[in-house]
């Protein structure tokens, strides 16, 4: 393809080859399939781009809608059932392209919940898929109405699953492409099988393509990549197009052209080296347009960071299938379709193969700040052969970048001359790669005070100069890889206060088993891979540490990542075979945790999003951590989205026997909230003392009976939710194995069983949960496990338990305490048995009419069984009329000993008791006036009354029934 070298960057679109390809893609039927296999596997977007551009340009009447749909295939097969399927993705993107979802709040809410669940669970669960899919069904008729009678163009990229031809119309809502409307479709897929099962007989399939077609597609793909970079930087597309072309052109010149090279690329270039060579050519360092600079700065991208810009370009090359590093030459035609670069190399489409000398000749390197030394076998004393190159550099201070690859191999020299680095005061980047015979660095190395990047890979160095890093305060990146004989890290490495990235890999020293980098002020990225003898790693206090990678650390026992900014923990870390302690305290940026990947757990584990005030608090907190107990304090319950069914099973295998989880704001906010609540509680208590004649009585019995309730000591698997600022999503599986729950100051949960089935819940405390209307609606599991329930100040609570369908028993419930629930109407249906209930306390529930209400589905007479009941206390229940609905109800309570009643003036009937032993009666303590007003059964008043024995206050204490009580005797 011949081009004028001075032509514009997009003038290739005027060439005969481009026009011919346009016609080839455009001719044929109204539905085109782009099956990107074989020679066109890298150019799916380019083919669609040419078709769309030609279809839009070559018409008298423009399309009413141009709909571009890019589908995303799930990474793992088992994630497909947890993500939107291909049809749902089609509906979503088409509706978005048509603007149907712009102001749809329900869609935004569902999509946010769906995306959050998918992210925070690492794709391991998504409970919103079904709900989201059901909502998207409503979009189908709206899409059809929006497109009916219009002329539209549909371009679908990456159809990863078969879609029946009729589904595009009936499940997505797309009117068929027809000559009558002038609508057209182009659908791209990477699978011939998907195409065969999705297309109709009337559809057209693209292909075959010539070498000229491929070259056009390469150019189009390069321009698409430049558009992508321009969108990231919000810069000028023409500028980025020129940069992309220069970078790609230079990169392909360094690649082996075909399989005849046997994969022996003498450069074996890495991404870092390629970026630095781009910079040396001036491609990334030339003066940028002012508008581009301003946009980059607004995006937060540092323009002076050449490596960052190069990473953006390489990522675009990979995303658009242009180039992937490390590069492996193709040996078969089907392998050559992975990237455009491999295709060009395999099919000999690179215009000229440049040797290493030609690539690095002077006209290429007009900016001579880069020196690359590639030392070949058989060349003796290689360092001196190349020494004159850097001495002749135009830069007065010597080079700024020096890359040595394979030097000193198979030669008698195993070190540099003592003054080798003396003349390089401006050297900023030094890379020593595969210098296998290098055993030491010269003393002049310390003079590299301008050094910002140091990489030492594959050497025989045993020790670095001890104080070398003290002078290198500009050092930002240190990479030590496969230095097998390195005995220890120099102590001065911890004093390199400008260090941002530290990468240690392949370090097998037995002399050092601890790495201490605590409170490093600038470290952002830390990688430790294949260091089998490291036992302790301390990174606490590295406030800027965001990226962490730890692998193949078979001996690691103690890991402290407290007070860092890491965003997520690598899934393999908790499973390290010998890890005994893992500390993640004051990690506010840690948004998700790999619960679903757990196979084992450290003996001591603490994850706390909140900061500690000083070192003493931190040390005291660490000392108090219990062994074999997981301690978690988080601000966001979504941290537990990945707590899967598999994780639940770990409690059965004694891997996760005990945990204490707190979901609440940070301690400072909690303390402030508690102070406000205490102040409010004190005022309410003062008011209650003034208005209620039973205030003192309340405190007496509260102090006495709390010793009976076991809620004071949380069980071995405890979850506390306190003052959360959003609905506590993601706790389903965690709460299924929790044995105790405290829900305090919540404004979002309307029913506790909405959070989970609560399979193993034994103790429950609910306090200041004003939106809660029902404590339990579903009791199939919790009814068998719940033993203690303490409920206080729930303004909206109407029932403790009211099932929507089937009624279940609370067979294990022993103690039930409810107080200050002003809207409470009843406790539970009388059909729900309480065979283990021992104490029942109900205080200051001013709307309570009955305790056990009658389910109208079961109106027959019955005997209500309370075989374990010992004590019941009813106080300040002015509307309470009966304990149990029904005139014919009989209660069987053979162990019932005490009934305390105060302030229940509407209670005129006590229930009939089924007495197995007439001598066993219930002692009743209540006001004398109330006792005198009780009504007994007319048919057998003596039998009814004999079940109760009054233990009333003395007459002198009851003279004035409404008087202020100063003694509990009343």
Secondary structure as UniProt FT lines:
FT   TURN            5..6
FT   TURN            9..10
FT   HELIX           11..14
FT   HELIX           16..26
FT   STRAND          31..35
FT   HELIX           38..40
FT   TURN            41..42
FT   HELIX           44..57
FT   STRAND          65..70
FT   HELIX           77..82
FT   HELIX           86..97
FT   TURN            98..103
FT   HELIX           105..120
FT   TURN            121..123
FT   TURN            127..128
FT   HELIX           129..147
FT   TURN            148..149
FT   STRAND          152..157
FT   HELIX           165..170
FT   TURN            171..172
FT   TURN            179..182
FT   STRAND          184..189
FT   HELIX           192..198
FT   TURN            201..202
FT   STRAND          204..205
FT   HELIX           211..233
FT   HELIX           237..253
FT   HELIX           259..261
FT   TURN            262..263
FT   HELIX           271..280
FT   TURN            281..285
FT   HELIX           290..299
FT   TURN            303..304
FT   HELIX           306..319
FT   TURN            320..321
FT   TURN            333..334
FT   HELIX           335..337
FT   HELIX           340..346
FT   TURN            347..348
FT   HELIX           356..359
FT   TURN            362..364
FT   TURN            368..369
FT   STRAND          370..374
FT   TURN            377..378
FT   TURN            380..381
FT   HELIX           382..391
FT   TURN            396..397
FT   STRAND          401..405
FT   TURN            407..410
FT   TURN            418..423
FT   TURN            425..426
FT   STRAND          429..433
FT   TURN            436..437
FT   HELIX           443..447
FT   TURN            449..450
FT   STRAND          453..457
FT   TURN            466..470
FT   TURN            473..474
FT   STRAND          477..481
FT   TURN            484..485
FT   HELIX           491..495
FT   TURN            497..498
FT   STRAND          501..505
FT   STRAND          514..516
FT   TURN            518..519
FT   STRAND          525..529
FT   TURN            532..533
FT   STRAND          536..538
FT   TURN            540..541
FT   TURN            543..544
FT   STRAND          547..551
FT   TURN            554..555
FT   STRAND          558..560
FT   TURN            562..563
FT   TURN            571..572
FT   HELIX           573..575
FT   TURN            577..578
FT   STRAND          581..585
FT   TURN            588..589
FT   HELIX           595..597
FT   STRAND          604..608
FT   HELIX           615..624
FT   TURN            627..628
FT   STRAND          629..634
FT   HELIX           637..640
FT   TURN            641..642
FT   HELIX           645..649
FT   TURN            650..654
FT   STRAND          659..664
FT   HELIX           667..691
FT   TURN            693..694
FT   HELIX           695..705
FT   TURN            706..708
FT   HELIX           710..712
FT   STRAND          717..722
FT   TURN            729..730
FT   HELIX           732..737
FT   STRAND          740..746
FT   HELIX           752..754
FT   TURN            759..760
FT   STRAND          763..769
FT   TURN            770..771
FT   STRAND          774..776
FT   TURN            780..781
FT   HELIX           782..785
FT   STRAND          788..792
FT   TURN            795..796
FT   STRAND          799..801
FT   TURN            811..812
FT   STRAND          815..819
FT   TURN            822..823
FT   STRAND          828..829
FT   TURN            830..831
FT   TURN            835..836
FT   STRAND          839..843
FT   TURN            846..847
FT   STRAND          850..853
FT   TURN            856..857
FT   STRAND          863..865
FT   TURN            867..868
FT   STRAND          871..875
FT   TURN            878..879
FT   STRAND          882..884
FT   TURN            887..888
FT   STRAND          890..892
FT   TURN            894..895
FT   STRAND          898..902
FT   TURN            905..906
FT   STRAND          912..913
FT   TURN            918..919
FT   STRAND          922..925
FT   HELIX           928..932
FT   HELIX           941..945
FT   TURN            946..947
FT   STRAND          948..950
FT   HELIX           955..958
FT   TURN            961..962
FT   TURN            968..969
//
